[in-house]
């Protein structure tokens, strides 16, 4: 009997312990984790541009090698290396004494021919001279006029002037130097605007048109962005690289870029409206990208389709609406349905996103 009573007591104790454990478990199940504090950011609607990147070489809009058209000795060098000149400004003077004498002789011959022609016209009225002789004297007058004009041109060649406004390059002559026709004197480049030539893949052909804006950067000025416009499309596609050659005109009013400089070109080929969220809001699981939004005080998981990334923001093509509150902090410990409390922390957005192009509502 004693043994049976002992067994009964043990059974009662076990039942009591089981009841206490079950009751405690139910109470624990009823207790919920406290809401997770999170920061949220509203999606931003903005205009995105699709761009083509290329490289090219700067070329002066107008460029010439200044040479002498006649033989002669240099008597004056008026130009200064690196200086700006205007159209018609004197660069170099050559000894023109012989040319002046030739012009004087030509002008004297012209005066004689004109006088003879005028006398012949007066005599023709009195029939003292034949019509053939009059025609011969008129032809002589025309020849004398041509000789005088040629002598004027030869004289002008001794004053070498700028054919257009630009910047003088290095010079290699001094007063007293003797120049032969065709000898290089200096270079002249109009650099207020520059041209750049580059190629664009043919798949972008339908999006190209003169007048499109572009930006240019150079290793020489890493913090500077230059602007320009597309001006010309070639008339054919290169069958070797399946690309079209284009030209653009660049604004160089600060005179920072030089002809021959290597440039990186970025051309906007189209633009579209895009909904963007901060990159820090996106989580990945395998090949799946997702984010959490706040819905009725709870975290709601949204699977995303993504597009372009720019400056800490990512284009969302599906999964997020414009009026959603996207969780950007505290989301790594969330599950769908987790309670959340939204807090305001101005520093929650990472610096690369906070300072991006998309700071303002699009």
Secondary structure, DSSP 4 states (H G I P E B T S, - for coil): -HHHHHHHHHHHHHHHHHHHHHHHHHHHHH--PPPEEEEEEE-EEEEEEEEEEEEEEEEEEEEEEEE-SS-EEEEEE---TT-EE-TT-EEEEE--HHHHHHHHHHHHHHHHHHHHHHHHHHHHHTTSS-HHHHHHHHHHHHHHHHHHHHHHHHHHTTEEE-SSSEEE------TT-EE-TT-EEEEEEEEEEEEEEEEEEGGGGGG--TT-EEEEEETTEEEEEEEEEEEEEEEEEETTTTEEEEEEEEE-TT----TT-EEEEEEEEEEEEEEEEEGGG-EEETTEEEEEEEETTEEEEEEEEEEEEETTEEEEEES--TT-EEEEESGGG--TT-BEEE---TT-S-HHHHTSTTSS--
